[in-house]
Amino acid sequence: MSLFWRIFALNAVVLGTATALLLWAPVTVSVPVLLTEAIILVGGLVVMLVANAALLRLGLAPLGRLTKLMTTVDLLRPGQRLPASGGGEITEVIRTFNAMLERLEHERATSSARALLAQEAERRRIAQELHDEVGQSMTAILLELKRASDEAPPALREQLHEVQEITRESLDEVRRLARRLRPGVLDDLGLVSALTSLTEDFATHTGLQVTRRFDADLPVLEPGTELVLYRVAQESMTNVARHADATQVTVALRHTDDQVVLAVTDDGCGVEAPREGAGIRGMRERALLIGGSLDITPAPDTGTRVQLTAPVSRKQP
């Protein structure tokens, strides 16, 4: 039944009931109208309006739920669907909307995957250039400075040593940036070693106390899954350093039979409702690439917990 005929039928029921009551009820209308008769008529009108409103609300409830979902749907939280109920055109509208959501989620996931893959390729290229070009050039400068300081008179030697130290610190910073852009240890030694290196570097540069809790029997994961887990941990700790005003950070990695869970917990100021900035949305997009889910919640005592739950996709031997 179409929406038009559904509304028509609801109104017909209400008006037909009112007409039947007027025909068979022992009620007459005087001229002029008496007060009791006016009260009865006004009461009947109110009853009709209330009944009509209730029936319309019941009949159009699926459209109300659809409107609410339209205003709150987030493609980074896939799977939000409505049951196709209500009959007729309403059911068809809900089915069409669900199909549109599925198509948009698929297209968003595909485009995000392409963008993130391009981003990782660019990171790899820049890290390689920093390591090969800038790093080698600065290493050559260090060697030349050392040779010059060895041959320089004592008065100039101290200044050349200072320049050497500045250059060496700059070289260390370039190498650190290259590791952040593309951690070679992740490709060479795996996720646990990469997270260990990341947390040690984070503790050194921020002064925060970092605790690691890694399961001993973690499975060997697909490279894409390892990269997403690493990037989420990296972004989470960066957010802690920038916004949390924390003193301690705990990075935990555990797994069940079919899931691997990464949790980054701090003891900072905590969050009521985290603002979905570019960093958080980027983490959500990465989680979707491996079929995972990202949750940001207040920690049990204080602070914030970022938790990524991903299905275990084991690397093929």
N, C-alpha and C positions, 0 to 999 in steps of 0.2 A: 504494500500500500504506500502511495506517495505521501510526502509530508503534507501536501495540501489536503488530501482526503483524511489523513489522521487528525489534523486540527479541525476540519469540518465535522468529523464524527464525534470528537470530544465535545465541541460546542452543541451539536445536535442532541447528544445525550443530556446535557445540562438543560437546554431549552425544552426538550421533550418532557423531561421530568417535571419542570416547572409548569408546563401546560397541563400535564396530567393532574397535578395537584390542584390547579385552579378549576379544572373540570369536575373533579370528584370530591374536592374538599368542601365542607359546609361553610363556605365563606362567601359573603356578599359584599358588594361595594355600594355604599349609599351616596347620594348626592344631596348636599355636600358630604365629603368623606369624613367619617367619624375618626376620632383620635385612635381608637383601638384598631380600626381597619387600616389606618395609615401605618401604625406600628407593625402590623402583620405584613403589609406589603413591603415595607422597607426591610423588615427582617428577612422576608423571602428573597428580596433582591440581593441582600448581603450574602445569604446562603448560596445563591446561584453564583455570585462572583467568586466566593471562596472556593466552591467546588470546581468552578471552571479553572481558576488559577492552579489549584492542586493537580488537576488532571493534566493541564498543559505542562506544568513543571515535571511531572512524572514522564510525560511523553517526550519532552525535549531534554531530559537529563543527559542522554548520550552526547548531544551537541554541546552541552555545558562542559562535560568532561573533555571533549575534544578541544574546545576553546582553551581550557586550562592547560592542556598538554601543549598546544601550539605556543602559548606564551612562556612555557618553562622548559621546553625541549632543548637539550644540549647534545650536539653531535659528538662531543667528546665523551659522553656517557651513553653509549649505544644500548639498544634493547628496550627503549621506552616505547611501549605499544599499548593500544586500547583494544579490549575485546570488541569484536564486531557484533554489537547488539543494537536493538532498537527497531529493526525491520525496515524494509523498503529503502528509500533514498538515504536514510540516516546510516544504515548498515553499509551501503555502497560508499558513502562519503568517508566513513571510518576506514574501510578497507583500502580506499584510494590513498588516504593520508598515511596509513601504515606502510603501504607499498612505496610511497614517496620518501618516507623516512628511511626505509631500507636502502633505497637507491642513493639517497644523499649520503648516508653513512658509508656506503661502499665507495662512492666517488670521493668523499672526504678522506677516507683511509688511503685510497690509491694516490691521490694528489699529495697527501702528507708524506706517504712513503717516498714518493719521488723527490719531494723537497728535502726530506731528511737525508736521503741517500746522496743527493747532490751536495748538501751541507757537509756531510762526512767526507765526501771526496775532496771538497775544497779545504776542509780542515787538514786532511792528509797531505794535500799538495803544499799548503802553507807551512805545515810542520816540517815537511821534507826540505823545503827551501830554507827555512830557518836553520835546520840542522846542517844541511850541506853547504849552503852559500854563506849565510851570515856567520854560522858557527865556525866554519873553516877559515873565513876571512879574519875573524876575531882571534882565532888560535894563531894564525900567521902573525897578526899584530903583536900578540903576546911574545912570540918567539923573537920578533925583531926588537921589541922593547927590552927583553932580557939580554940580547946580544949587545944592544946599545948601552944598557946600564953596566954591563961587564967592562965595556971599553971606555965608559964615561969617567970624567974626573970625579973625585969624591963629592964635590959641591953639587954636581948635577945628578949624581947617582940616586940620592934620596928622593928627588922629585920624580925620577923615572920609576922608582919602586912604587911611589904613590899612584902614578899613572897605570902601572901594571896591576895593582890591586883593583883600581876602578874598572879596568878592562876585564879582569877576571870575574868580578862581581857581575858586570854586564853580560858576560858570556854565560855565567850560571843562570841569570835571569832569562836569557834567550832560550837556554836548554829547558828551563822550567816551563816557559810558555809553549815550547814545542811539545813537551810531554802532556800538557793540559789539552792542547789541540788534538793530538793523536798519541795516546799512550802506547809506546812500542811494547812495554811489558805486558799489556793485555794480549797482544798477538803472540808474544813469545812464551810467556809463562802462565797465562790464564787469569781468570777473574779474581781469585783470592789474592794473588801476588799484586795485581793492579790496584785492588782496593786497599791493600796494606800500604803500598807506596803512596797512594792518594791520601790516605789518612795521616801518614807520617809527614808528608809535605804540608798538609793542611795544619797540623798541630805546630809545625815549625814556624810557619808564616803568620799564624793567628794567635798563638799562645794559648789556645784552648786545649783542655784535656780531652783526648779522644780514646774511647774504649771500643775495642773490636770484639765481636762475638760471632764467630763463623763456625758453622757445623763442620765436623771433621770429615764427614762422608758425603760432601757435596758432589753431585753428578757433574760430568763434563757436558757443558751446554753448547748449543749452537752459537757461532760467533755473533750473530745478530742479537740473540738474547743476552749474551755477556755484555755487548756494547751498550744495550739499553739499560741494563742494571748499573753499569759503570756511570753512564751519563746521568741517570737519576740520582745516584749517590753524590756525584760531583755537584749537580745543581742544588741539591738539598743542603749540602754543607756550605755552598756559597751563600745561599739564603740565610743560613744560620749566622754566618760571619757578618752579613750585612744588616740583618733586621732583628735577630732574636735576642741580642744582649745576653747571651748565654755564657756559661763557664765550662760546661761539659757537653760532650756529644757522644752518643753511642751509635755505632754502625753494626747492625746485626744482619746476618745472612743465614737462613735456615731453609730446610726443604722437607716436604712430605713425599708421599709416593708419586704424586702427580703435579706438585706445585713447588715453586721456589719463591721465597718471601724475603724481600729486602726492606729493612726498617731503619730509618735514621731518626733518632730521638734526641732532643735537646732539653735543657733545663732553663730555657729563656722565658721571655714574657708571655709566651703562649698566644693562641689565636682563638677568637670566638667564631668568626666565619672568614676563612682565608680569602683575600682578594685574588681573583683569578687574573694574575698578571701574565706577561709573556713567558716567564720562566715556568710557572705552574702549568700553563696550557701546553707548553712545549713538552713537559714531562708526561702529561696525559696523552699527547699525540704519540710519543715514543712508546708508551705502555700499550696503546692500541695496536702498534705495529707487530707486537708479539702476542696479541690476544690477552693482554693483562689488564689489570685495573689499578688505579692509583687512588689512595685514600689519604686525606690530610685531616688529622683529628687532634684534639688536645691530648697531651700525654697524661698518664694516670695521676701524677703528682702536680707537675707544672711543665710548661714548655709545650712543644709541638712534636707530633710524630708523623713522618711521611712514610707510607708503606706501599710498596709495589708488590703485587701478587701476580705471578706469571705462571702459565703452564710450563711444565718441564718439557722441553724439546731437545732431546739428547742428540749430540753430535754423532753422525753415522761413522762407524769404524772404517 
